[in-house]
Amino acid sequence: MKKNKIESIQALRAIAALLVCSMHTATQKSTTEVFFIYVQKILSIIGSYGVDLFFAISGFIMSWIVLHENLSPSIREGLAFFVKRIFRIYPLFWFTLAVMIVLSVLFNGQITLEVKQALHGSVLFLLTPHIPLQYAAWSLPFELYFYVVMLVFICFFSQKNFMIFFCSWISFHLMLVVMSSYGIIAFQNFIFVNVVLLEFFIGIVVGYLFYKYPCASITKKYISILCGCVILISGFIYASLSFTPTTKWIFCLTRVLPAGLILYGVIGLELHDKLKVPRWLVKLGDISYSIYLWNFPVLAFASYIFNHSVFYQETAAINRFMIEMIAIILLSFISYRWIEQPCVRFSHRIVNKIK
């Protein structure tokens, strides 16, 4: 049942990246076109779910790697794991942030406050979720924190302690979330008291279920997808009709739980050879990180063109949306080929020396 590459994961990554990217691209446009206004409303509701999927997928991948490859504690394996993740995240983030800084200086004719803030060490090393200019990167500190937790586990704990370790970890965070929500503690660190960490954990649970119960029935996978979609759609309807902000607990029910259910069902169908993922969707999944990070640089450039081109101003919003989405995808293929892949290969050479 174990596969070297689970293609449904790449497909879900592609969907997640396109959801987030299309939401940002569509909602930044002002228009009177009735059809596109409906598109904007829909994407504004469902678009952010792409990040929820990304987090759950990360949790699954980490648990899949640890449970199948790291049977006993190993500092070397831990360092190898962390090096690969560092080279996966930082180079493209730095490159796209540099592009945003250059565009900001060129378009504004001066070094703005945001540029100065973007050059701060906490931003450059993703120690804060408040990322100036490259706004899509707000989620990366959560990823980085999760990698640090995985590093600790791989270095000092064995496979048999997997669920004990992570249940203790998430219980600690849940305690902080509850105590912070009810004012018991004044501790308000954005990462430690944020419920999105539960999405990593539910991905971990999915990976553990596949490891522990590889022969679970196919029927359960279909039911899982159905339940996930029903809960998710109900959550979207609630969000669109509700006049009150979504609480942390409603978020857990309508966003975290569906992410795990859909992930479990889709991956399970592929592992049972009941799902064939289109190659083009797998390719888009490969470049999903580039799509995610190139979104704002392309939108910044498009906004400048819009402000200085009558022709682009007169172009229908839906056409501008399509042009910018195509530009993001094409640029992402180039970025994946010339930035991501060389960095990954370089990280593998370092890992070989560590091992």
ABEGO torsion letter per residue (X at the ends): XBBABBAAAAAAAAAAAAAAAAAAAAAABBBABAAAAAAAAAAAAAAAAAAAAAAAAAAAAAAAAAAAABABBBAAAAAAAAAAAAAAAAAAAAAAAAAAAAAAAAAAGBBBAAAAAAABAAAAAGABABBBGBAAAAAAAAAAAAAAAAAAAAAABBAAAAAAAAAAAAAAAAAAAAAAAAGABABABAAAABAAAAAAAAAAAAAAAAAABAABBAAAAAAAAAAAAAAAAAAAAAAAABABBBBAAAAAAAAAAAAAAAAAAAAAAAAAGABBBBAAAAAAAAAAAAAAAAAAAAAAAAAAAAAABAAAAABBAAAAAAAAAAAAAAAAAAAAAAAAAAAAAAAAAAAAAAX
